[in-house]
Every structure is written in C-alpha cells, then in structure tokens.
C-alpha cells in the first residue's frame, strides 16, 4: 500500500472515530438530560406533597393585599336578572329582601378588573351595615331617603350613578328593558371615580371570613346535614336555590327555578360556600321599603362540599363585623372560594337536603 493510500485510510478512520465519539457524546448527554428532568420532576412533586396548606396559594384573594374592597349594589328584579354581569368575579355576595317581595344583591370585589358590572341599583339602609363591616367603597345608583341620610351620617365613601351617569356609569339601551334596569359600570370606571373623589384606596380591616386552602372536612361534626339541594324562598316573588355538583365541588345557583347565569359569558354562576341565616323584617314606610333586625345574633348554616354545618352568627353594631362560629364556639373557617351570604326573612322556611 502506497503512502497516499495509508494517509487516506487514516483520515477516513479518524472521521469514523470522530462521528462515533460525537454520537456517543450526544447519546450520553441526552440520557443525562432526560434523567435530570425526571429527577427534578420527582423532586418538585415531593416538595409539593411536603407543603403544608398554609404554604399553598389562596385562590379567592391575595391575603397580603391591602386593597380596599368595592361593594356594588345589584338589581335582582326579574327583568334585570337575565342581564347580570360580572358577579362571578365577586368574592362575597349578599342577598336580602327589599320592597315588593323582591330582593337585592350586593357584590364585593377586590383586586379585580371586571369589564361590566350590573345592573346597578339603588341603596337600602341595611346594606350599609355590610359595606361598613368590609370597609368597602359603596357603588349604587340612587337611594331610599333613609339610605341617603345614613350614607351621610355614617360617612360612607360612595359613588352614586345619579350623580355620575355618563361618566362612571352608563345605560345599556340595547337591552330593551325599562330604564331602571339598564345601569352598568366597570372596575376601571370605578377606579377612575375613586381617584377623582380621592377616596382612601387601602384598608387595615381584616377579611370577614377566614379561608382554608386545604379542603375542610366537617362530615363528622355534630348535626351536620347532607346538602346537595338548597331551597331559600324570600317571598312569592323570589325563590333562590342551589344544586351541588360533586365533580366540580361547587353549587350551581338558580332563581325561580331558572339557572342564574352571566349575561356576558353565558356561564352559570357557581359558588363554593353558602352562609344561610334568618332575620326578622318589616315595612319601614308606606312604599313598602324594609327594615331588618340584623344587629342581633342567631343560628344558621355554613354550606360547602355537599354538607351543611350548624353555625352561630352575631353582629353587635352597624359597623361591626359579623362573627360566624361553629356551635362549639370555634371561629368558622370556610373553603377557598366565593361565598354567597343568604340573609332570609324569618317568616320564610328554607329546605336543605
């Protein structure tokens, strides 16, 4: 073999060896990378399993946020209800009786950017007691004479659609319903109003409810009831109900046997928690406006995850937070999620099954 052939063979063997070594290097690198990813995944899963519930993130709200809540008065008339918008973003909603057998809702928002909220309706005096217990900024469209007087006396930071229609509120005339059912706002408009009116934007008030990141198991608690169907009549005009879905572990809401849905998303409203109790009510004036005996104490139920747990409630003053306890005196904790507080007339009868 001549010298040129030898050089060529050595060259070819070098190339083959280089390719083999390169392939081996790539194989080893891929193998190690794959196993490193598997080890990291297993480590992450292990760390997640070792986390205590307090180390996991609360979903319903940021517990470190000191943003002041926004309370919006919501029209719950039959004509307005099909156009309810934005309520799924609320972390707490109240329902209480108003005149004519109808109810009104008040939705509490915190750190949300909801684009359409409403329809917005006028204030009633007993709703102010729950604005105060959240240290909220109150958004409404009009007021009863008593509510107007109380807002001034109690020094409640409020934003009124009667004053700011066309600026921080608007009418949706495309709905084809009477004017009083067409008032809406948004969180960006509300924030603009708060800035213009120079209202305090932060709060030191603690959250009304204590939330548990880990699912709470009250199944062995004394007198607990199965709670997959809840029926809460307010009058012959308004009957609220809930049906529990064990797959999603939330309650679907119905009003007068119709699904309560969002006008914008078309999605049904669902709630993780329901707090139910009763107070006496009576007419305040000839128009039929109501007064509630809500500065009081009594019993009720905390309903979540298909169970109804007996509780007590106590509100000592208009500005005092309502205190919810289990019947053994332990402060109530609720599951991580949104809550509907149903304050039902004492004259009505609820059903839990």
N, C-alpha and C positions, 0 to 999 in steps of 0.2 A: 504494500500500500504506500503510495507516494505521500509526501509530506502535506500536500494540499488537501488530500482526502482525509488525512488524520485531523487536520485543523478543522475541516468542515464537520466531521463526526463529533469532535469535542464540542464544537459550537452548538450542534443540534442537541447533544446530550445536556448541555448547560441550559438550553431553552426548556427542554422537557423537565429537567430537575427544578427549574425556576417556577414553571407552571404547577408542578406537583406541590412544591412548597407553598406557593401562593394559594392554591386550592385548600391545602391543609390549614393554612392560617385563617382563611375565610370561614372554614367549617368550625374550627375551634372558637373563633370569635362569635359566630352566630350561636353556637351551643352555649357558650358562657353568657351571652346577652339574654338568650331565652330563659336560662335558669335564673339569672339575676332578676329578670322581670317577675318570674314566678315566686321567687323568694320575697321580693318587695310586696307583691300582691298578698301573699300569705301573712307577711308582717303587718300590712295595713289592716287586713281582716282581723288579725289577732288583737291589734291595738283598738279597733272599733269595738270588739267584743269586751275588752277590758274597760272601756269608757264607762263611767258612771252616768246616770241620766242627766245630772247637773252639767256634765261636760258637753252634752249634745246641745244643738242649737234649737231654741224655741222658735216655732214657725209663726204663731199668731201675731207676735210683735217682737220688736227688739227690746229686751229687758233693760238694756243700757241707754235707750233713748229717753231724753227728757222733753221731747216734743209735746206741746200741748194738744190734747185731743180736740177734734171738731165734732160737734153734735148737730145733726141735721134733722129737722122736723119733716117727716114723710107723710104724705097724703095716703090714707088707706081706704078711701071711698071705692066702691065697686067700679066706678067709671075710671078712676085713676090707676087702680091696681095693675091692669094689663100693661101699663107703661112704666112700672117701677124699674129704676135703672141704678146700677152701681152698688146695690145692697150687699152683694157678696164680698165686697172689699171691707165692710164694717166688721169690727172685732166684737162689738156688743150691739144688740138692737133691743129696744123696749117696745112692748105693745100694751096700751092702756085704753080704757073706754073714753069716748068723747060723747058729744051730744047726738041725739037721734039714733042711738044704738050702734053707731059706727065707732071704730077705733082709730087711733093714730099711732104711728111708729116714730121712734127717734133712734137714728143710726149714729153710732160713734165710730169715727175714723182716726187713724194715727199713722203718720208717715206713708200716706198713700197718694197716688197721682190719678185718681179716678176721673175719667173724662166727662161723665154725665151722671148726675145725681138727682133723683127726684121721683115723682114730682114733689116739690117743696110746698109745705102748707103752714098754716098759722099756729101760733104758740097757744098752749094752755098752761095754767099756773103750776100744776103738779109735775109737769115735765121738767120745770126749772129745778126741782129738788134733785133730779138725776143729772142735770147739767152741772150743778154745784158739786155733787159727790165725785165727779170726774175732773173737776176744774177745767171744764171744756169751754170753748168758744161756741156760741149758740147761733145757728143759722136757721132762719124761719122766714115765712112770707106772710106778714100780718100777725095779729094777736087779738086775743079777747081783752076786754077792758081790765080784768084782774091781772092777766099776764103782762100787759103793758105797764101797769103800776108796779108789779112785783119785779120786773126786769130792772126798772129804775131804782127801786128801793134796795134790791139785793146787789146792785152794781154788777150785773151780768154783762160780760163782753158779748155783744150780739151783732149780727149782720142781718138786716131786715130787707126782704125783697120789695116791700112797699117803698122804701127809700132808694134802693139801688137797682130797680128794674131797668134792664138795658145796659147795665154796667157790670154788675157782678152776678146778675141773674138774667134769664131770658125766657121768653114764651115760645113754646113749640106749637105753632098754629097748624102744623101739618097733621096733628093727631085727630082733628075733627071732633073735639070734645069741648064742653063748656070751659070758659077762660080760667076758672079757679083750679082746674086740673092740669094746666099746661106749663106750670112754672118749674124751671130746672136751673141747675148751676153745675159747676165742676170744681175740682180741688184747686186747679190753677186760678180760677176766678176768686175762690175763697181766700187763697193765699195773697192774691193782689189786694183784696179788701182788708185783710189783716194788716198788711204793710201800710196801706193808706191810713187806716184808723189807728195805727200804732198800738195795736193790742200786744200784750205780752205773748211771746211765742213758745216759752218754755214753762215747765211745771215741776214742782217738787212733790206733787201729790202721788202717792203710791198707787199702783194698779188696783182697781176694785177687786179683782179676782186673782187668786194665786193659781198659777198654771203648773202642771206637771208634764214634763217632756215624756216620761215613761207612762204608758197607759195605766190608768188607775183601775184596780180590781176591787169593786165594792160588793161582789157577789155573795160574800159571807157576812155582810153587815146586817144587823137585826132589822127585820121588817122590810127588807129590800123587795121590790116588786119587779116582775118582768115588764119591760116597757118597749114593746115594738110598735104599738099603736097608741097615740095620744090624741085625745079629743078635748078641746078647750073652747067652749062657747062663750062669747061675750054678750050676746043678745040674739034675738031672732034674725038680726041683720048680718052678724059676723060670727062665723064658727071656724076657728083655727084648728088644724090638726097636723100630725106628723106621722110618718111611717119610717121605721128603721130599716136600713139596708145593711145587712151583716157583711156583705162583701166590701163595701167602701167604708163601713163603720160610721156612717153619718145618718142624720134624719132628713128626709125629704119633706118640705113644707107644703101644706095645702091650705087654701082659704075657701070656705063654702064648697068643699069637695073638688075644687079645681087646683091643679098644680100651680104653685106660686113661682113664676119664672121671671127672668130678667128680659126686659124689652130689647136691649142691645144684643146680648149674647144668645138669647133664646134658651139659655141653660136654666134648669130648675134650681131654685135656691136650696142649699143644704146647710145643716148646722151640726156641729159636733156636740154641743151642750145645750140643754134647755133648763132654765130655772123657772119653776112654776109655784106661785103662791097667790093667795086671795086677799083683797082688802074691800072694806065697805065703801060704797059710793052713793052720792045723792045729788040731785039737781041743785045748782048754785043760783040759777036765775030763771026767769020766765022763758028764756030761749032754750033752756034745757042743758046749758053748759054744766059740767060736773065738778064736784069736789071729791077728793079721795082721802080716806082715813089711812094714809100711808106712813105718817110719822107715828109708828106703832111697832108692834112685834107680833110674830106668829109662826106658823109652821108651813112647810111646803115640801117640794121635792127637787132634788138635783137629778136630771135625767141625762144619761150618756151610755153609749155602748150597749144599748138594749136593756138597761137597768134603771130603776127609779129608786133613789136613796132618800129617806126622810131627812129633812133639814129644818133648822130654825132660821128666822131672819129677824133683824132688829134695825130700825132706823130711828135714831134718837132726836134728830133735828133736821131741818131742811138741808143744811149744808153738810151734815154728817154722812159719811159713807155707810151704806147698808152693810151690816155684818152678817155673813152667812156662816153657819156652823152645822156640823153633824150633830145628831141629837145627844151625843155624849159630851158635847161642848168643844170638840176639836174643830179648829178653823177649817172651813171647806176648801179643798183643792179641786180644781177642775182639769179636765183633759185639755191638752194643747189643741186649740181650735176656736172657732167662732161660737158665740153664745147668744141665744135668744132668751130674754127675760120676759116671761109672760105674767103680767100682774092682772089677774082676773077678778071681776066683780064677785063679792062674797055671795051674792044671790044666785050665782050660776054653779053648775056642777060639772067638774072635769071627769074624764074617764082615762084610766091608764090600764093597758092590758098587753 
